[in-house]
Amino acid sequence: MRTGIRALALAGTIGIVAGVAFAAPAVAAETDGSNCWGVVSAQAARSDGGLGSHASSFDEPRLGIGNVARLFGVDGPGGLGSLLASIDGNDATHC
């Protein structure tokens, strides 16, 4: 189970990095974003069966959602949720 979650997380990260160059400017303008992270993560959990572990559960430090949003140049967790929904290939996620 842990290996599957890691593989899914790695695939998602690769998809994000590959898609950001093309999708980020358009996605950032589409949302006012205040709750897109919660909406998209709930939709993904229902359709895919889970999301993985919280950043605080790892031994080594992680960036966290707000810092990852800044890394990709979107407006907070809501902007990140909108971005991920637009590039994750899952028709069940949208915001």
C-alpha positions in Angstrom: 0.0 0.0 0.0 2.8 2.4 0.9 4.6 1.7 -2.3 1.4 2.4 -4.3 1.0 5.8 -2.5 4.6 6.7 -3.2 4.3 5.8 -6.9 1.1 7.8 -7.1 2.7 10.8 -5.4 5.7 10.5 -7.7 3.5 10.3 -10.8 1.5 13.3 -9.6 4.7 15.3 -9.0 6.0 14.5 -12.4 2.7 15.5 -14.0 2.6 18.7 -12.1 6.2 19.7 -13.1 5.5 18.7 -16.8 2.1 20.5 -16.9 3.0 23.7 -15.0 4.9 25.2 -17.9 1.8 25.0 -20.1 -1.1 25.3 -17.7 -0.1 27.7 -14.8 -0.8 31.1 -16.5 -4.2 30.1 -17.6 -5.2 28.3 -14.4 -4.0 31.2 -12.2 -6.5 33.5 -13.9 -9.5 31.1 -13.7 -10.1 30.9 -10.0 -10.8 33.2 -7.0 -9.7 30.1 -5.2 -10.5 30.3 -1.6 -11.6 26.7 -1.1 -10.4 24.9 -4.3 -7.9 22.9 -2.4 -10.5 21.4 -0.1 -13.0 20.8 -3.0 -10.4 19.2 -5.3 -8.8 17.0 -2.6 -12.2 15.8 -1.5 -13.2 15.0 -5.1 -9.8 13.2 -5.6 -10.2 11.2 -2.4 -13.7 10.0 -3.4 -12.8 9.1 -7.0 -9.3 7.7 -6.4 -9.7 6.3 -2.8 -7.2 8.5 -1.0 -4.5 11.2 -1.2 -1.6 10.0 0.9 0.0 11.3 4.0 0.1 14.8 5.5 3.4 16.5 5.1 3.9 16.6 8.9 3.9 12.8 9.1 7.3 12.4 7.4 10.6 12.3 9.3 12.3 14.9 7.0 10.7 18.3 6.4 8.3 18.8 3.5 7.3 22.0 1.8 3.6 22.0 2.7 0.7 23.1 0.5 1.1 26.8 0.8 4.8 26.7 -0.1 4.2 24.3 -3.0 1.6 26.8 -4.3 4.2 29.6 -4.1 6.7 27.3 -5.9 4.3 27.0 -8.8 3.3 30.7 -8.8 -0.4 30.2 -7.9 -2.4 32.1 -5.2 -2.3 29.9 -2.1 -3.8 26.4 -1.6 -6.9 27.3 -3.5 -4.9 28.2 -6.6 -2.9 25.0 -6.2 -6.1 22.9 -6.0 -7.4 24.5 -9.2 -4.0 23.9 -11.0 -3.9 20.3 -9.9 -7.5 19.7 -11.0 -6.7 21.1 -14.4 -3.7 18.8 -15.0 -4.4 15.6 -13.1 -6.3 13.9 -15.9 -9.2 13.1 -13.5 -12.6 14.2 -14.8 -14.0 14.0 -11.3 -11.8 16.9 -10.1 -12.7 20.5 -10.9 -13.0 23.8 -9.2 
